[in-house]
Amino acid sequence: MPDDPKPPAPPAPANDAAPPTAAGACPICGKPTELKYRPFCSKRCADIDLSRWLNGVYAVPVDPRDEEDEEV
Ligand SMILES: [Zn+2]
């Protein structure tokens, strides 16, 4: 059975004057994302997010009773 030839997807208008948010905005401060530190704008924001994430993990108490059935 012959494959139905479909035209390639039209390329995104990357050269258009797209708003910074199109390329990605830093979730910390909202500045345009820097490729080197994406999805953040800088290492500082990346560190901030990392620390938030770690703090969040540590802040969430893991209830051992949840895994009581998995005692091995
Ligand atoms: Zn930032």
N, CA, C, O and the ligand as a Tripos MOL2 file, in Angstrom:
@<TRIPOS>MOLECULE
protein
  289   287    73     0     0
PROTEIN
NO_CHARGES

@<TRIPOS>ATOM
      1 N           0.8460   -1.2050    0.0000 N.3       1 MET1
      2 CA          0.0000    0.0000    0.0000 C.3       1 MET1
      3 C           0.8760    1.2480    0.0000 C.2       1 MET1
      4 O           1.7820    1.4070    0.8180 O.2       1 MET1
      5 N           0.5730    2.1070   -0.9330 N.am      2 PRO2
      6 CA          1.4220    3.3130   -1.0390 C.3       2 PRO2
      7 C           1.1920    4.2780    0.1000 C.2       2 PRO2
      8 O           0.0650    4.4910    0.5480 O.2       2 PRO2
      9 N           2.2770    4.8490    0.5520 N.am      3 ASP3
     10 CA          2.1400    5.8450    1.6130 C.3       3 ASP3
     11 C           1.5620    7.1300    1.0390 C.2       3 ASP3
     12 O           1.8520    7.5230   -0.0910 O.2       3 ASP3
     13 N           0.7560    7.7500    1.8350 N.am      4 ASP4
     14 CA          0.1760    9.0140    1.4010 C.3       4 ASP4
     15 C           1.1960   10.1270    1.6260 C.2       4 ASP4
     16 O           1.4910   10.4890    2.7650 O.2       4 ASP4
     17 N           1.7230   10.6570    0.5460 N.am      5 PRO5
     18 CA          2.7500   11.7020    0.7160 C.3       5 PRO5
     19 C           2.1710   12.9820    1.2910 C.2       5 PRO5
     20 O           1.3310   13.6410    0.6780 O.2       5 PRO5
     21 N           2.6370   13.3090    2.4700 N.am      6 LYS6
     22 CA          2.1440   14.5360    3.0900 C.3       6 LYS6
     23 C           3.2020   15.6290    2.9960 C.2       6 LYS6
     24 O           4.3930   15.3620    3.1520 O.2       6 LYS6
     25 N           2.7790   16.8160    2.7500 N.am      7 PRO7
     26 CA          3.7530   17.9260    2.7000 C.3       7 PRO7
     27 C           4.3560   18.1480    4.0640 C.2       7 PRO7
     28 O           3.6800   17.9960    5.0820 O.2       7 PRO7
     29 N           5.6220   18.5060    4.0910 N.am      8 PRO8
     30 CA          6.2880   18.7400    5.3880 C.3       8 PRO8
     31 C           5.6190   19.8850    6.1310 C.2       8 PRO8
     32 O           5.0890   20.8230    5.5350 O.2       8 PRO8
     33 N           5.6630   19.7750    7.4450 N.am      9 ALA9
     34 CA          5.0480   20.8170    8.2630 C.3       9 ALA9
     35 C           5.7290   22.1490    7.9920 C.2       9 ALA9
     36 O           6.9530   22.2200    7.8750 O.2       9 ALA9
     37 N           4.9420   23.1810    7.8960 N.am     10 PRO10
     38 CA          5.5280   24.5090    7.6560 C.3      10 PRO10
     39 C           6.4030   24.9230    8.8120 C.2      10 PRO10
     40 O           6.0270   24.7750    9.9740 O.2      10 PRO10
     41 N           7.5660   25.4390    8.4930 N.am     11 PRO11
     42 CA          8.4870   25.8440    9.5610 C.3      11 PRO11
     43 C           7.9270   27.0070   10.3560 C.2      11 PRO11
     44 O           7.2210   27.8690    9.8330 O.2      11 PRO11
     45 N           8.2590   27.0030   11.6180 N.am     12 ALA12
     46 CA          7.7770   28.0900   12.4640 C.3      12 ALA12
     47 C           8.4460   29.3930   12.0610 C.2      12 ALA12
     48 O           9.6350   29.4180   11.7430 O.2      12 ALA12
     49 N           7.7010   30.4420   12.0740 N.am     13 PRO13
     50 CA          8.2640   31.7610   11.7180 C.3      13 PRO13
     51 C           9.2190   32.2530   12.7790 C.2      13 PRO13
     52 O           8.8950   33.1430   13.5660 O.2      13 PRO13
     53 N          10.4040   31.6640   12.7920 N.am     14 ALA14
     54 CA         11.3580   32.0120   13.8450 C.3      14 ALA14
     55 C          11.9170   33.4090   13.6520 C.2      14 ALA14
     56 O          12.3690   34.0560   14.5970 O.2      14 ALA14
     57 N          11.8760   33.8610   12.4000 N.am     15 ASN15
     58 CA         12.4680   35.1750   12.1360 C.3      15 ASN15
     59 C          11.4880   36.3050   12.4200 C.2      15 ASN15
     60 O          11.8300   37.4850   12.3490 O.2      15 ASN15
     61 N          10.2780   35.9160   12.7400 N.am     16 ASP16
     62 CA          9.3040   36.9650   13.0350 C.3      16 ASP16
     63 C           9.6520   37.6610   14.3450 C.2      16 ASP16
     64 O          10.4110   37.1410   15.1630 O.2      16 ASP16
     65 N           9.1030   38.8000   14.5160 N.am     17 ALA17
     66 CA          9.3370   39.5280   15.7600 C.3      17 ALA17
     67 C           8.4680   38.9200   16.8570 C.2      17 ALA17
     68 O           7.4730   39.5000   17.2940 O.2      17 ALA17
     69 N           8.8780   37.7490   17.2750 N.am     18 ALA18
     70 CA          8.0940   37.0570   18.2820 C.3      18 ALA18
     71 C           8.4120   37.6090   19.6700 C.2      18 ALA18
     72 O           9.5350   38.0320   19.9420 O.2      18 ALA18
     73 N           7.4360   37.5980   20.5150 N.am     19 PRO19
     74 CA          7.6900   38.0510   21.8910 C.3      19 PRO19
     75 C           8.6410   37.0960   22.5920 C.2      19 PRO19
     76 O           8.7140   35.9230   22.2250 O.2      19 PRO19
     77 N           9.3620   37.5680   23.5800 N.am     20 PRO20
     78 CA         10.3390   36.7340   24.2960 C.3      20 PRO20
     79 C           9.7100   35.4690   24.8640 C.2      20 PRO20
     80 O          10.3620   34.4330   24.9880 O.2      20 PRO20
     81 N           8.4450   35.5730   25.2020 N.am     21 THR21
     82 CA          7.7900   34.4230   25.8180 C.3      21 THR21
     83 C           7.7000   33.2540   24.8480 C.2      21 THR21
     84 O           7.5870   32.1000   25.2630 O.2      21 THR21
     85 N           7.7500   33.5570   23.5480 N.am     22 ALA22
     86 CA          7.6640   32.4840   22.5630 C.3      22 ALA22
     87 C           8.8850   31.5920   22.6490 C.2      22 ALA22
     88 O           8.7830   30.3790   22.4680 O.2      22 ALA22
     89 N          10.0270   32.1740   22.9190 N.am     23 ALA23
     90 CA         11.2480   31.3970   23.0180 C.3      23 ALA23
     91 C          11.3870   30.8090   24.4080 C.2      23 ALA23
     92 O          12.1840   29.8950   24.6190 O.2      23 ALA23
     93 N          10.6280   31.3170   25.3500 N.am     24 GLY24
     94 CA         10.7040   30.8040   26.7070 C.3      24 GLY24
     95 C          11.0810   31.9090   27.6600 C.2      24 GLY24
     96 O          12.0120   32.6760   27.4130 O.2      24 GLY24
     97 N          10.3590   31.9810   28.7350 N.am     25 ALA25
     98 CA         10.6700   33.0000   29.7290 C.3      25 ALA25
     99 C          11.1250   32.3290   31.0080 C.2      25 ALA25
    100 O          10.6570   31.2470   31.3640 O.2      25 ALA25
    101 N          12.0270   32.9750   31.6800 N.am     26 CYS26
    102 CA         12.5470   32.4450   32.9260 C.3      26 CYS26
    103 C          11.3950   32.3090   33.9300 C.2      26 CYS26
    104 O          10.7100   33.2910   34.2160 O.2      26 CYS26
    105 N          11.1770   31.1140   34.4610 N.am     27 PRO27
    106 CA         10.0800   30.9100   35.4140 C.3      27 PRO27
    107 C          10.3250   31.6350   36.7340 C.2      27 PRO27
    108 O           9.4140   31.7870   37.5480 O.2      27 PRO27
    109 N          11.5440   32.0730   36.9350 N.am     28 ILE28
    110 CA         11.8720   32.7390   38.2000 C.3      28 ILE28
    111 C          11.5880   34.2250   38.1060 C.2      28 ILE28
    112 O          10.8650   34.7800   38.9340 O.2      28 ILE28
    113 N          12.1600   34.8720   37.0920 N.am     29 CYS29
    114 CA         12.0300   36.3220   37.0100 C.3      29 CYS29
    115 C          11.2980   36.7620   35.7570 C.2      29 CYS29
    116 O          10.9500   37.9360   35.6300 O.2      29 CYS29
    117 N          11.0560   35.8450   34.8270 N.am     30 GLY30
    118 CA         10.2690   36.1980   33.6530 C.3      30 GLY30
    119 C          11.0810   36.7760   32.5160 C.2      30 GLY30
    120 O          10.5250   37.1470   31.4820 O.2      30 GLY30
    121 N          12.3770   36.8560   32.6920 N.am     31 LYS31
    122 CA         13.2090   37.3650   31.6000 C.3      31 LYS31
    123 C          13.3310   36.3080   30.5130 C.2      31 LYS31
    124 O          13.1030   35.1230   30.7570 O.2      31 LYS31
    125 N          13.6950   36.7490   29.3040 N.am     32 PRO32
    126 CA         13.8740   35.7780   28.2170 C.3      32 PRO32
    127 C          14.8920   34.7170   28.5810 C.2      32 PRO32
    128 O          15.9240   34.9890   29.1940 O.2      32 PRO32
    129 N          14.5670   33.5030   28.1840 N.am     33 THR33
    130 CA         15.4400   32.3830   28.5340 C.3      33 THR33
    131 C          16.7820   32.4650   27.8230 C.2      33 THR33
    132 O          16.8560   32.7670   26.6320 O.2      33 THR33
    133 N          17.8130   32.1960   28.5580 N.am     34 GLU34
    134 CA         19.1450   32.1080   27.9610 C.3      34 GLU34
    135 C          19.4190   30.6470   27.6350 C.2      34 GLU34
    136 O          19.2770   29.7670   28.4850 O.2      34 GLU34
    137 N          19.8140   30.4040   26.3850 N.am     35 LEU35
    138 CA         20.0040   29.0210   25.9560 C.3      35 LEU35
    139 C          20.9400   28.2840   26.9020 C.2      35 LEU35
    140 O          20.7350   27.1090   27.2040 O.2      35 LEU35
    141 N          21.9520   28.9720   27.3580 N.am     36 LYS36
    142 CA         22.9630   28.3220   28.2020 C.3      36 LYS36
    143 C          22.3590   27.8610   29.5210 C.2      36 LYS36
    144 O          22.8010   26.8750   30.1120 O.2      36 LYS36
    145 N          21.3360   28.5940   29.9770 N.am     37 TYR37
    146 CA         20.7840   28.2860   31.2980 C.3      37 TYR37
    147 C          19.3240   27.8990   31.2250 C.2      37 TYR37
    148 O          18.6240   27.8820   32.2370 O.2      37 TYR37
    149 N          18.8620   27.5860   30.0110 N.am     38 ARG38
    150 CA         17.4460   27.2940   29.8810 C.3      38 ARG38
    151 C          17.0300   26.2050   30.8370 C.2      38 ARG38
    152 O          17.8380   25.3250   31.1350 O.2      38 ARG38
    153 N          15.8200   26.2210   31.3280 N.am     39 PRO39
    154 CA         14.7900   27.1980   30.9520 C.3      39 PRO39
    155 C          14.8880   28.4960   31.7320 C.2      39 PRO39
    156 O          13.9030   29.2270   31.8430 O.2      39 PRO39
    157 N          16.0390   28.7880   32.2620 N.am     40 PHE40
    158 CA         16.1760   29.9950   33.0620 C.3      40 PHE40
    159 C          16.9640   31.0400   32.2870 C.2      40 PHE40
    160 O          17.4490   30.7790   31.1860 O.2      40 PHE40
    161 N          17.0830   32.2150   32.8670 N.am     41 CYS41
    162 CA         17.7660   33.3050   32.1800 C.3      41 CYS41
    163 C          19.2030   33.4090   32.6390 C.2      41 CYS41
    164 O          20.0270   34.0620   31.9980 O.2      41 CYS41
    165 N          19.4980   32.7650   33.7440 N.am     42 SER42
    166 CA         20.8580   32.8750   34.2680 C.3      42 SER42
    167 C          21.0860   31.7590   35.2770 C.2      42 SER42
    168 O          20.1520   31.1020   35.7360 O.2      42 SER42
    169 N          22.3490   31.5670   35.6030 N.am     43 LYS43
    170 CA         22.6610   30.5160   36.5730 C.3      43 LYS43
    171 C          22.0330   30.8410   37.9250 C.2      43 LYS43
    172 O          21.6470   29.9540   38.6860 O.2      43 LYS43
    173 N          21.9450   32.1290   38.1930 N.am     44 ARG44
    174 CA         21.3810   32.5330   39.4760 C.3      44 ARG44
    175 C          19.9390   32.0430   39.5960 C.2      44 ARG44
    176 O          19.5430   31.4740   40.6130 O.2      44 ARG44
    177 N          19.1700   32.2730   38.5440 N.am     45 CYS45
    178 CA         17.7750   31.8460   38.5840 C.3      45 CYS45
    179 C          17.6940   30.3210   38.6150 C.2      45 CYS45
    180 O          16.8160   29.7510   39.2640 O.2      45 CYS45
    181 N          18.6130   29.6700   37.9120 N.am     46 ALA46
    182 CA         18.6150   28.2140   37.9440 C.3      46 ALA46
    183 C          18.8790   27.7260   39.3600 C.2      46 ALA46
    184 O          18.2500   26.7790   39.8320 O.2      46 ALA46
    185 N          19.8150   28.3830   40.0280 N.am     47 ASP47
    186 CA         20.1280   27.9990   41.4080 C.3      47 ASP47
    187 C          18.9360   28.2580   42.3180 C.2      47 ASP47
    188 O          18.6340   27.4720   43.2160 O.2      47 ASP47
    189 N          18.2630   29.3810   42.0650 N.am     48 ILE48
    190 CA         17.0950   29.7040   42.8880 C.3      48 ILE48
    191 C          16.0390   28.6150   42.7370 C.2      48 ILE48
    192 O          15.4510   28.1470   43.7110 O.2      48 ILE48
    193 N          15.8190   28.2260   41.4800 N.am     49 ASP49
    194 CA         14.8010   27.2090   41.2490 C.3      49 ASP49
    195 C          15.2290   25.8890   41.8800 C.2      49 ASP49
    196 O          14.4190   25.1730   42.4680 O.2      49 ASP49
    197 N          16.5170   25.5820   41.7460 N.am     50 LEU50
    198 CA         17.0120   24.3250   42.3060 C.3      50 LEU50
    199 C          16.8160   24.3080   43.8120 C.2      50 LEU50
    200 O          16.3490   23.3190   44.3770 O.2      50 LEU50
    201 N          17.1770   25.4140   44.4590 N.am     51 SER51
    202 CA         17.0550   25.4620   45.9170 C.3      51 SER51
    203 C          15.5850   25.3730   46.3190 C.2      51 SER51
    204 O          15.2300   24.7370   47.3120 O.2      51 SER51
    205 N          14.7380   26.0270   45.5200 N.am     52 ARG52
    206 CA         13.3010   25.9370   45.8230 C.3      52 ARG52
    207 C          12.8450   24.4920   45.7270 C.2      52 ARG52
    208 O          12.1000   23.9840   46.5650 O.2      52 ARG52
    209 N          13.3230   23.8540   44.6710 N.am     53 TRP53
    210 CA         12.9050   22.4700   44.4390 C.3      53 TRP53
    211 C          13.3810   21.5900   45.5900 C.2      53 TRP53
    212 O          12.6270   20.7810   46.1310 O.2      53 TRP53
    213 N          14.6550   21.7670   45.9510 N.am     54 LEU54
    214 CA         15.2060   20.9590   47.0410 C.3      54 LEU54
    215 C          14.4670   21.2470   48.3390 C.2      54 LEU54
    216 O          14.1030   20.3310   49.0760 O.2      54 LEU54
    217 N          14.2510   22.5230   48.6080 N.am     55 ASN55
    218 CA         13.5360   22.8800   49.8310 C.3      55 ASN55
    219 C          12.1520   22.2600   49.8300 C.2      55 ASN55
    220 O          11.6570   21.7950   50.8570 O.2      55 ASN55
    221 N          11.5400   22.2620   48.6580 N.am     56 GLY56
    222 CA         10.2020   21.6810   48.5570 C.3      56 GLY56
    223 C          10.2270   20.2020   48.8740 C.2      56 GLY56
    224 O           9.3490   19.6780   49.5590 O.2      56 GLY56
    225 N          11.2570   19.5360   48.3590 N.am     57 VAL57
    226 CA         11.3700   18.1000   48.6040 C.3      57 VAL57
    227 C          11.5700   17.8440   50.0790 C.2      57 VAL57
    228 O          10.9210   16.9810   50.6700 O.2      57 VAL57
    229 N          12.4880   18.6150   50.6740 N.am     58 TYR58
    230 CA         12.7800   18.4020   52.0830 C.3      58 TYR58
    231 C          11.5990   18.8010   52.9540 C.2      58 TYR58
    232 O          11.4090   18.2760   54.0510 O.2      58 TYR58
    233 N          10.7990   19.7520   52.4370 N.am     59 ALA59
    234 CA          9.6910   20.2500   53.2310 C.3      59 ALA59
    235 C           8.5380   19.2580   53.2290 C.2      59 ALA59
    236 O           7.6930   19.2660   54.1240 O.2      59 ALA59
    237 N           8.5160   18.4080   52.2140 N.am     60 VAL60
    238 CA          7.4270   17.4490   52.1390 C.3      60 VAL60
    239 C           7.7590   16.2440   53.0040 C.2      60 VAL60
    240 O           8.6790   15.4900   52.6890 O.2      60 VAL60
    241 N           7.0380   16.0600   54.0610 N.am     61 PRO61
    242 CA          7.3050   14.9170   54.9340 C.3      61 PRO61
    243 C           6.8520   13.6170   54.2800 C.2      61 PRO61
    244 O           5.7060   13.4730   53.8540 O.2      61 PRO61
    245 N           7.7670   12.7030   54.2180 N.am     62 VAL62
    246 CA          7.4300   11.4160   53.6230 C.3      62 VAL62
    247 C           6.8490   10.5190   54.7100 C.2      62 VAL62
    248 O           7.5190   10.1510   55.6750 O.2      62 VAL62
    249 N           5.6270   10.1950   54.5240 N.am     63 ASP63
    250 CA          4.9640    9.3600   55.5100 C.3      63 ASP63
    251 C           5.3610    7.8940   55.2780 C.2      63 ASP63
    252 O           4.9960    7.3040   54.2610 O.2      63 ASP63
    253 N           6.1000    7.3200   56.2100 N.am     64 PRO64
    254 CA          6.5660    5.9400   56.0100 C.3      64 PRO64
    255 C           5.4040    4.9500   55.9790 C.2      64 PRO64
    256 O           5.5180    3.8420   55.4540 O.2      64 PRO64
    257 N           4.3100    5.3750   56.5450 N.am     65 ARG65
    258 CA          3.1680    4.4370   56.5710 C.3      65 ARG65
    259 C           2.6370    4.1860   55.1720 C.2      65 ARG65
    260 O           1.9520    3.1960   54.9170 O.2      65 ARG65
    261 N           2.9700    5.1140   54.2590 N.am     66 ASP66
    262 CA          2.4880    4.9410   52.8940 C.3      66 ASP66
    263 C           3.0940    3.7160   52.2460 C.2      66 ASP66
    264 O           2.4990    3.1130   51.3530 O.2      66 ASP66
    265 N           4.2850    3.3510   52.7030 N.am     67 GLU67
    266 CA          4.9690    2.2220   52.0550 C.3      67 GLU67
    267 C           5.0290    1.0230   52.9950 C.2      67 GLU67
    268 O           5.9090    0.1700   52.8810 O.2      67 GLU67
    269 N           4.0970    0.9750   53.9060 N.am     68 GLU68
    270 CA          4.1140   -0.0990   54.8810 C.3      68 GLU68
    271 C           3.9440   -1.4520   54.1980 C.2      68 GLU68
    272 O           4.4740   -2.4680   54.6480 O.2      68 GLU68
    273 N           3.1910   -1.4380   53.1020 N.am     69 ASP69
    274 CA          2.9480   -2.6880   52.4180 C.3      69 ASP69
    275 C           4.1880   -3.1750   51.6570 C.2      69 ASP69
    276 O           4.2990   -4.3400   51.2740 O.2      69 ASP69
    277 N           5.1100   -2.2310   51.4560 N.am     70 GLU70
    278 CA          6.2610   -2.5790   50.6340 C.3      70 GLU70
    279 C           7.4580   -2.9580   51.4980 C.2      70 GLU70
    280 O           8.6020   -2.8260   51.0650 O.2      70 GLU70
    281 N           7.2030   -3.4280   52.7160 N.am     71 GLU71
    282 CA          8.3270   -3.7780   53.5750 C.3      71 GLU71
    283 C           9.0670   -4.9820   53.0310 C.2      71 GLU71
    284 O           8.5180   -6.0790   52.9280 O.2      71 GLU71
    285 N          10.3040   -4.7570   52.6900 N.am     72 VAL72
    286 CA         11.0860   -5.8630   52.1580 C.3      72 VAL72
    287 C          12.3630   -6.0050   52.9650 C.2      72 VAL72
    288 O          13.1760   -6.8860   52.6840 O.2      72 VAL72
    289 ZN         15.6130   34.6460   35.5970 Zn       73 ZN73
@<TRIPOS>BOND
     1     1     2 1
     2     2     3 1
     3     3     4 2
     4     3     5 am
     5     5     6 1
     6     6     7 1
     7     7     8 2
     8     7     9 am
     9     9    10 1
    10    10    11 1
    11    11    12 2
    12    11    13 am
    13    13    14 1
    14    14    15 1
    15    15    16 2
    16    15    17 am
    17    17    18 1
    18    18    19 1
    19    19    20 2
    20    19    21 am
    21    21    22 1
    22    22    23 1
    23    23    24 2
    24    23    25 am
    25    25    26 1
    26    26    27 1
    27    27    28 2
    28    27    29 am
    29    29    30 1
    30    30    31 1
    31    31    32 2
    32    31    33 am
    33    33    34 1
    34    34    35 1
    35    35    36 2
    36    35    37 am
    37    37    38 1
    38    38    39 1
    39    39    40 2
    40    39    41 am
    41    41    42 1
    42    42    43 1
    43    43    44 2
    44    43    45 am
    45    45    46 1
    46    46    47 1
    47    47    48 2
    48    47    49 am
    49    49    50 1
    50    50    51 1
    51    51    52 2
    52    51    53 am
    53    53    54 1
    54    54    55 1
    55    55    56 2
    56    55    57 am
    57    57    58 1
    58    58    59 1
    59    59    60 2
    60    59    61 am
    61    61    62 1
    62    62    63 1
    63    63    64 2
    64    63    65 am
    65    65    66 1
    66    66    67 1
    67    67    68 2
    68    67    69 am
    69    69    70 1
    70    70    71 1
    71    71    72 2
    72    71    73 am
    73    73    74 1
    74    74    75 1
    75    75    76 2
    76    75    77 am
    77    77    78 1
    78    78    79 1
    79    79    80 2
    80    79    81 am
    81    81    82 1
    82    82    83 1
    83    83    84 2
    84    83    85 am
    85    85    86 1
    86    86    87 1
    87    87    88 2
    88    87    89 am
    89    89    90 1
    90    90    91 1
    91    91    92 2
    92    91    93 am
    93    93    94 1
    94    94    95 1
    95    95    96 2
    96    95    97 am
    97    97    98 1
    98    98    99 1
    99    99   100 2
   100    99   101 am
   101   101   102 1
   102   102   103 1
   103   103   104 2
   104   103   105 am
   105   105   106 1
   106   106   107 1
   107   107   108 2
   108   107   109 am
   109   109   110 1
   110   110   111 1
   111   111   112 2
   112   111   113 am
   113   113   114 1
   114   114   115 1
   115   115   116 2
   116   115   117 am
   117   117   118 1
   118   118   119 1
   119   119   120 2
   120   119   121 am
   121   121   122 1
   122   122   123 1
   123   123   124 2
   124   123   125 am
   125   125   126 1
   126   126   127 1
   127   127   128 2
   128   127   129 am
   129   129   130 1
   130   130   131 1
   131   131   132 2
   132   131   133 am
   133   133   134 1
   134   134   135 1
   135   135   136 2
   136   135   137 am
   137   137   138 1
   138   138   139 1
   139   139   140 2
   140   139   141 am
   141   141   142 1
   142   142   143 1
   143   143   144 2
   144   143   145 am
   145   145   146 1
   146   146   147 1
   147   147   148 2
   148   147   149 am
   149   149   150 1
   150   150   151 1
   151   151   152 2
   152   151   153 am
   153   153   154 1
   154   154   155 1
   155   155   156 2
   156   155   157 am
   157   157   158 1
   158   158   159 1
   159   159   160 2
   160   159   161 am
   161   161   162 1
   162   162   163 1
   163   163   164 2
   164   163   165 am
   165   165   166 1
   166   166   167 1
   167   167   168 2
   168   167   169 am
   169   169   170 1
   170   170   171 1
   171   171   172 2
   172   171   173 am
   173   173   174 1
   174   174   175 1
   175   175   176 2
   176   175   177 am
   177   177   178 1
   178   178   179 1
   179   179   180 2
   180   179   181 am
   181   181   182 1
   182   182   183 1
   183   183   184 2
   184   183   185 am
   185   185   186 1
   186   186   187 1
   187   187   188 2
   188   187   189 am
   189   189   190 1
   190   190   191 1
   191   191   192 2
   192   191   193 am
   193   193   194 1
   194   194   195 1
   195   195   196 2
   196   195   197 am
   197   197   198 1
   198   198   199 1
   199   199   200 2
   200   199   201 am
   201   201   202 1
   202   202   203 1
   203   203   204 2
   204   203   205 am
   205   205   206 1
   206   206   207 1
   207   207   208 2
   208   207   209 am
   209   209   210 1
   210   210   211 1
   211   211   212 2
   212   211   213 am
   213   213   214 1
   214   214   215 1
   215   215   216 2
   216   215   217 am
   217   217   218 1
   218   218   219 1
   219   219   220 2
   220   219   221 am
   221   221   222 1
   222   222   223 1
   223   223   224 2
   224   223   225 am
   225   225   226 1
   226   226   227 1
   227   227   228 2
   228   227   229 am
   229   229   230 1
   230   230   231 1
   231   231   232 2
   232   231   233 am
   233   233   234 1
   234   234   235 1
   235   235   236 2
   236   235   237 am
   237   237   238 1
   238   238   239 1
   239   239   240 2
   240   239   241 am
   241   241   242 1
   242   242   243 1
   243   243   244 2
   244   243   245 am
   245   245   246 1
   246   246   247 1
   247   247   248 2
   248   247   249 am
   249   249   250 1
   250   250   251 1
   251   251   252 2
   252   251   253 am
   253   253   254 1
   254   254   255 1
   255   255   256 2
   256   255   257 am
   257   257   258 1
   258   258   259 1
   259   259   260 2
   260   259   261 am
   261   261   262 1
   262   262   263 1
   263   263   264 2
   264   263   265 am
   265   265   266 1
   266   266   267 1
   267   267   268 2
   268   267   269 am
   269   269   270 1
   270   270   271 1
   271   271   272 2
   272   271   273 am
   273   273   274 1
   274   274   275 1
   275   275   276 2
   276   275   277 am
   277   277   278 1
   278   278   279 1
   279   279   280 2
   280   279   281 am
   281   281   282 1
   282   282   283 1
   283   283   284 2
   284   283   285 am
   285   285   286 1
   286   286   287 1
   287   287   288 2
@<TRIPOS>SUBSTRUCTURE
     1 MET1         2 RESIDUE 1 A MET
     2 PRO2         6 RESIDUE 1 A PRO
     3 ASP3        10 RESIDUE 1 A ASP
     4 ASP4        14 RESIDUE 1 A ASP
     5 PRO5        18 RESIDUE 1 A PRO
     6 LYS6        22 RESIDUE 1 A LYS
     7 PRO7        26 RESIDUE 1 A PRO
     8 PRO8        30 RESIDUE 1 A PRO
     9 ALA9        34 RESIDUE 1 A ALA
    10 PRO10       38 RESIDUE 1 A PRO
    11 PRO11       42 RESIDUE 1 A PRO
    12 ALA12       46 RESIDUE 1 A ALA
    13 PRO13       50 RESIDUE 1 A PRO
    14 ALA14       54 RESIDUE 1 A ALA
    15 ASN15       58 RESIDUE 1 A ASN
    16 ASP16       62 RESIDUE 1 A ASP
    17 ALA17       66 RESIDUE 1 A ALA
    18 ALA18       70 RESIDUE 1 A ALA
    19 PRO19       74 RESIDUE 1 A PRO
    20 PRO20       78 RESIDUE 1 A PRO
    21 THR21       82 RESIDUE 1 A THR
    22 ALA22       86 RESIDUE 1 A ALA
    23 ALA23       90 RESIDUE 1 A ALA
    24 GLY24       94 RESIDUE 1 A GLY
    25 ALA25       98 RESIDUE 1 A ALA
    26 CYS26      102 RESIDUE 1 A CYS
    27 PRO27      106 RESIDUE 1 A PRO
    28 ILE28      110 RESIDUE 1 A ILE
    29 CYS29      114 RESIDUE 1 A CYS
    30 GLY30      118 RESIDUE 1 A GLY
    31 LYS31      122 RESIDUE 1 A LYS
    32 PRO32      126 RESIDUE 1 A PRO
    33 THR33      130 RESIDUE 1 A THR
    34 GLU34      134 RESIDUE 1 A GLU
    35 LEU35      138 RESIDUE 1 A LEU
    36 LYS36      142 RESIDUE 1 A LYS
    37 TYR37      146 RESIDUE 1 A TYR
    38 ARG38      150 RESIDUE 1 A ARG
    39 PRO39      154 RESIDUE 1 A PRO
    40 PHE40      158 RESIDUE 1 A PHE
    41 CYS41      162 RESIDUE 1 A CYS
    42 SER42      166 RESIDUE 1 A SER
    43 LYS43      170 RESIDUE 1 A LYS
    44 ARG44      174 RESIDUE 1 A ARG
    45 CYS45      178 RESIDUE 1 A CYS
    46 ALA46      182 RESIDUE 1 A ALA
    47 ASP47      186 RESIDUE 1 A ASP
    48 ILE48      190 RESIDUE 1 A ILE
    49 ASP49      194 RESIDUE 1 A ASP
    50 LEU50      198 RESIDUE 1 A LEU
    51 SER51      202 RESIDUE 1 A SER
    52 ARG52      206 RESIDUE 1 A ARG
    53 TRP53      210 RESIDUE 1 A TRP
    54 LEU54      214 RESIDUE 1 A LEU
    55 ASN55      218 RESIDUE 1 A ASN
    56 GLY56      222 RESIDUE 1 A GLY
    57 VAL57      226 RESIDUE 1 A VAL
    58 TYR58      230 RESIDUE 1 A TYR
    59 ALA59      234 RESIDUE 1 A ALA
    60 VAL60      238 RESIDUE 1 A VAL
    61 PRO61      242 RESIDUE 1 A PRO
    62 VAL62      246 RESIDUE 1 A VAL
    63 ASP63      250 RESIDUE 1 A ASP
    64 PRO64      254 RESIDUE 1 A PRO
    65 ARG65      258 RESIDUE 1 A ARG
    66 ASP66      262 RESIDUE 1 A ASP
    67 GLU67      266 RESIDUE 1 A GLU
    68 GLU68      270 RESIDUE 1 A GLU
    69 ASP69      274 RESIDUE 1 A ASP
    70 GLU70      278 RESIDUE 1 A GLU
    71 GLU71      282 RESIDUE 1 A GLU
    72 VAL72      286 RESIDUE 1 A VAL
    73 ZN73       289 GROUP 0 **** ****
